[in-house]
Amino acid sequence: MLDFSEQIPEFYRQLINWQDVDHCPLAKMLVASDKEQRIVAGENADPIGDHVNEVLPGLIHRYPHKVLLVLNQTCAGHCRFCFRRASDFTHQETKLDLAALAAYLKAHPEVDEFILSGGDPLLVETKKWQALKKVLLATSTIKTVRWHSRLPVFNPLALTPKRADDFFALSGKKIILVIHINHPQEISLAFTDLIKNLKKKFPELILKSQSVLLAGVNDTPTVLQQLCSRLKEIGIQPYRLYHLDQAPGISHFRVSVADGLALMQKLAQLLPSTSLPEYYLDLPVGRGKVPVASLQKTATPHQYLATNHLGEKVLYFDLTSKKVNVTLEEQN
């Protein structure tokens, strides 16, 4: 497996309880562990099939009306559960061909949403972003630009007013910022101040959150209820809770499908529907996202049948079971 060294932002270090690292949920997410050496059969370096749907270097076209660009490989911190931790998207810089990108968007006018991912796209080099920004502003068919970032959590002070202006002031486009946040202890005072300032400066900016369900971190109704309630309170819409992807070396974070569904049932009793995130998972081999509740049990233990956005039937194996021993081809 490729090197994925420990990297913890200085700001985030201040949030970690270093006196009790073994039990601190924030430390569990960022401090490297020997548990990462365990590789489970069925895990894959490209668990959601990025490369299957890659139409240009770093540009992924999985759904008809939207594309995703892996804009950069830089992150403020290295989450130990990262689904791209062993992917070459993480370890090889994307060479952006703006002319090819503009031509592709022109040839696909049905694409109306452009998603920026990484790495962390809010850490993109200014020159690179300015060049891409020109393409996006010149493409009238792109109506929505969506950022996915963990930077506001890792270091809210890094998103300065000047950089926020550059990123979120795109005339004529709807802008969405999806913040990756997993635990209520990640909601620092500086984070709250940043959100307050963003809402004041950009009243049209849509703020959402996404979280990953992680064993030993947030896999209780109480923790998720606190997280979603607090996010809603400060003006962030709880959007998605993701089932852990099947990347190598992260099995110690994995919650079973059955336990995840049971947790969501309990969470629905604690939260109003407007604060309840959708529980989704990514199917292997680039087949897309589906609601976990839509999975159908099969006669084989720990195996589920999913129907994706194209109507394709896809088998999904729950890798939390030691009895499961599958290959990537079997999931195809």
Disulfide bonds with the S-S distance in Angstrom:
none
